[in-house]
């Protein structure tokens, strides 16, 4: 019987830094931290190919994209069953691998 290893994206989320009172966390990007920790890179949306992949992921059914990520070996749901912050960027990176834009070697 062959088993597939599934990576839990929630385990790769960077910890949020403690912010001074009165500041917001808008400048803190969990998304880039997550994709860099998982793939060693973040999607470069200045490139047309990545923007097109983003549109595919964004326009797709959310449940189907979550299932796609799981099938590709990345579980993008947290412990409560909700998608983690930046899950769509994870899907974009997985699609980029499928499209040959990113090499795992």
N, C-alpha and C positions, 0 to 999 in steps of 0.2 A: 504494500500500500504506500503510495507516494503522498507525502504531506507537503503543504506549502507554508512557508513562514510568512506570517502577517505582522507587519510593523504597526504599532499603535502610535499614530501621529500625536496624540495627547502627551505621550511620554517624551516627545521632542520639542514641545512648546517651550520657548525660553521663559524664564521667570520674569514677571513684571517687576521692574525696580520700584522701590518705595519712592513716592513723589512727595515733595514738600506740600504742605497744606496750601490750598488755593490754586494748585497747578492742575493741568489736565494731562491725560495720557495720550493725547492725540498724536504726539510726536513719536511715541513708542510703537515700533512696528513688530508685532508678533509674527506677521506673515513672512517677512523676509527671513527672520530668525528660524522659523519652522522649515521653510524650503531649503535654506542653506544647511541646516542640521541634517535634513533628510537626503538632499541631493548634492550638496556642496556648491549650490548655485541658486539664484533666484530668477524667476522668469523676467526677461528683458522686454518689457512691453513697448519699448521704442522700436523694436524690430517688428515688421509687418507680420511675420509668421507667428510670433507669440500673441500679437493682438488678435489675429484670426482664431487661434486656439482658444483664447479667452472668450471670444464671442460664441464659439461652439459650446464651451463649458457653461457659460452664463445662460445661454438659450436652452440648454438641455434640461430635461426633467431632473430635479434635485436628487430624487431617490435613485434614478438610473446612474447619475454621476457618482453618487456615494457607493453604489454597487460596483461600478467600474473601478474605482479606486481600490476597493476591497479585493476585487478580482486580480488587480495588478500588484497586490501585496501590501497596501497601505490602508489601514482602518482609520478613517477620518472622523469617527464618532468619539465623543468623550465618554466618561464613565456614566453619564446620565442619558446617553443616546442622542445627544445633539452634535451637529457638526462643529469641529474645532474652528477657531479663528484661522482664516487663511486656507480652508480646505479646498476652495476652488483653485488657488494657486498650486496646490499639490496636484490636483487633477490636470492643470495645464502642464505641469512638469512631466507627469506621466504620459500625457498626449505628445509632448515634445520628444520624449524618448521613443514612443511609437513611430513618430514622424522622422526620426533620425536627426533631430536638431540637437539632441543631447546624447552623449555617449556615456555609458556607465563604466567603460574600461579606462 
